[in-house]
Amino acid sequence: MTIQPEGDDLRKATRWISDERLNNPQAQLTNLIEQACVKFDLPPKDAEFLMRFFAAKDKG
């Protein structure tokens, strides 16, 4: 089972963060999430989702 973010902008942000992490593994996740929120005009609840999503992804 995979977690699918709701909303097109949130999906685009998730893809953008994933791509950025591949291109720059040293990039700080919190900075990427902040940039994605500005770039895709995401509300704070979506920033929280992204943080949980990538924390879970990094865990395993």
DOVOKE-365790 format. One record per residue (C-alpha): residue in one letter; x, y, z. Coordinates in nm, 4 decimals, decimal comma. Layout:
! residues N
PT / a / X / Y / Z
...
END
This chain:
! residues 60
PT / m / 0,0000 / 0,0000 / 0,0000
PT / t / 0,1348 / 0,3412 / -0,0917
PT / i / 0,0384 / 0,6800 / 0,0394
PT / q / -0,0873 / 0,9052 / -0,2379
PT / p / -0,0963 / 1,2758 / -0,1627
PT / e / -0,4233 / 1,4477 / -0,2455
PT / g / -0,4210 / 1,7392 / -0,4850
PT / d / -0,2203 / 1,8039 / -0,7959
PT / d / 0,0077 / 2,0654 / -0,6369
PT / l / 0,0938 / 1,8330 / -0,3514
PT / r / 0,1783 / 1,5532 / -0,5959
PT / k / 0,3967 / 1,7931 / -0,7964
PT / a / 0,5723 / 1,9048 / -0,4774
PT / t / 0,6346 / 1,5447 / -0,3740
PT / r / 0,7859 / 1,4674 / -0,7146
PT / w / 0,9933 / 1,7876 / -0,7095
PT / i / 1,1358 / 1,7119 / -0,3636
PT / s / 1,2162 / 1,3535 / -0,4667
PT / d / 1,3962 / 1,4768 / -0,7787
PT / e / 1,5869 / 1,7410 / -0,5836
PT / r / 1,7005 / 1,4805 / -0,3282
PT / l / 1,8275 / 1,2574 / -0,6096
PT / n / 2,0175 / 1,5457 / -0,7698
PT / n / 2,1499 / 1,6829 / -0,4413
PT / p / 2,1585 / 1,4193 / -0,1633
PT / q / 2,3165 / 1,6691 / 0,0794
PT / a / 2,0170 / 1,9037 / 0,0597
PT / q / 1,8298 / 1,9477 / 0,3871
PT / l / 1,4799 / 1,8036 / 0,3739
PT / t / 1,3297 / 2,0923 / 0,5705
PT / n / 1,4732 / 2,3434 / 0,3235
PT / l / 1,3382 / 2,1467 / 0,0279
PT / i / 0,9942 / 2,1288 / 0,1873
PT / e / 0,9966 / 2,5041 / 0,2517
PT / q / 1,0975 / 2,5690 / -0,1092
PT / a / 0,8282 / 2,3329 / -0,2378
PT / c / 0,5621 / 2,5035 / -0,0264
PT / v / 0,6511 / 2,8391 / -0,1772
PT / k / 0,6915 / 2,7040 / -0,5314
PT / f / 0,3604 / 2,5133 / -0,5287
PT / d / 0,1715 / 2,7473 / -0,2900
PT / l / 0,1012 / 2,4773 / -0,0324
PT / p / -0,0659 / 2,5355 / 0,3052
PT / p / 0,1004 / 2,4362 / 0,6361
PT / k / -0,0978 / 2,1101 / 0,6582
PT / d / 0,0623 / 1,9999 / 0,3306
PT / a / 0,4075 / 2,0875 / 0,4652
PT / e / 0,3339 / 1,8617 / 0,7625
PT / f / 0,2242 / 1,5848 / 0,5270
PT / l / 0,5461 / 1,6182 / 0,3257
PT / m / 0,7580 / 1,6015 / 0,6411
PT / r / 0,5815 / 1,2844 / 0,7620
PT / f / 0,5841 / 1,1315 / 0,4134
PT / f / 0,9579 / 1,1742 / 0,3587
PT / a / 1,0435 / 1,0803 / 0,7187
PT / a / 0,8556 / 0,7516 / 0,6710
PT / k / 1,0155 / 0,7005 / 0,3309
PT / d / 1,3637 / 0,7541 / 0,4782
PT / k / 1,2890 / 0,5124 / 0,7621
PT / g / 1,2169 / 0,2228 / 0,5482
END
